[in-house]
């Protein structure tokens, strides 16, 4: 079995002042290892909520969620954080770099929570990730000394430094000009060609076209999926 992600009958309901908001309804989704998937849809349709659940930043109200064959939807906060740190790399629209840390220290940060990686190895892995995104010459700089495009490349390096099973990108080009957006999307293309599994939320149709599979979300439901043949209606 090549399934990396399996979602079966996922629902997400937010309750506020006795008002229920159904953010996701009846989500069935399978993503295989090595796929490059784009999730698109209008604002408020539920795509960011779906990405948060995929990234274990949030939990579904009901339904089955598996990552690499393991049920992860019902893990406690600590266990979810451990899985997230080891298996998932995040790329955010706003970069989310820590201003007080240098570039290389920002990239090292996710590895500091890994007891199996010592300090020397952390630095070596961070430097290798920097080289992959062509930012080695900026390793001792701080985020404020970088352009938006450079910050996002550093964010990509941080996402891949721990060799995660899954890379999640939330509007990765949303704060970039067209030139830097292309550079970041080219980098994601390269990572995919090297075997990375990528799931990206984007409003940019040009970015969505880079993906090999496009999923459309509307009113909390998947209404179209160019890779629907890979889905199953029942997850064991």
Secondary structure, DSSP 8 states (H G I E B T S, - for coil): --EEEEEEEEEEEEEETTEEEEEEEEEEEEEETT-EEEEE-STTSSHHHHHHHHTTSS--SEEEEEETTEE-TT--HHHHHHHHHHHEEEEETT----TTSBHHHHHHGGGGG-TTS-HHHHHHHHHHHHHHTT-GGGTTSBGGGS-HHHHHHHHHHHHHTT--SEEEEESTTTTS-HHHHHHHHHHHHHHHHTT--EEEE-S-HHHHHHSSEEEEEETTEEEEETTGGG--S---
